[in-house]
Amino acid sequence: MVISIIALLIGILLPALGKAREESWKIKCMTNLRGLGTSMQLYFNDSDGVLPWVDPIAGADENQNSTDLFEVFAAYIDATPPRREIRGDETSPWIVQDPYRCPADKIPLDDDNNDSRTAQETYGTSYAAPWSEIYVALELFGAIDTGNSDERIAAAERWKGQRAVSRAYDHYATRGKKLAVMLDFVEVHPAKSGKNALFWDSSVDIYPGDPPTEFVEDFIALTLKLCNFGG
């Protein structure tokens, strides 16, 4: 009889405990994103309000991450930056601490190939930086030329891309669009889209979901225009 009562109590309590744990993970994730947002604002103060020039966190081979973003934040975050488990081994997993990791980031990115690494272990952070991927699009379209052999010209081209993307973010944000600056790589939270996000206005909230294709096309078109490309 006692065993039956204990089993019943466990059955009642476990779902509640699971929900409490998920809620604590969500709160911690949002706290981390707010910390990254504060660092971003400090960077804005030093850079005329434009986003930093960084390579996409998920690199071309979908595995390696440039540390550019960590280097940008290092000047504004009093925290240990992500590091490789084996120093000098670019294939070893990342060791990640707050605020770069979401505590709910426990889902393997490529479980189909028996790869158990999570986003933080693969990329050095749980959070994607979507604006960095737009820089790649601008380069592919030829709107900016960051590979110029003259570093002064290359730097000017990077700045042109930074300013264009930042102005596009601001353009849509002032018109009520919630545009994510950082967000969970994968759906690890139970509500709505399953992701948390840091938005352009520095607010942190549940990510509403990826914008429709038409909006993405309009955003890219605006950044190209702001780069004075094609006209």
Secondary structure, 3 states (H helix, E strand, C coil): CHHHHHHHHHHHHHHHHHHHHHHHHHHHHHHHHHHHHHHHHHHHHHCCCCCCCCCCCCCCCCCCCCCHHHHHHHCCCCCCCCEECCCCCCCCCEECCCCCCCCCCCCCCEHHHCECCCHHHHHCCCEECHHHHHHHHHHHHCCCCCCCCCHHHHHHHHHHHHHHHHHHHHHHHCCCCCCEEEEECCCCCCCCCCCEEEECCCCEEECCCCCCHHHHHHHHHHHHHHCCCCC
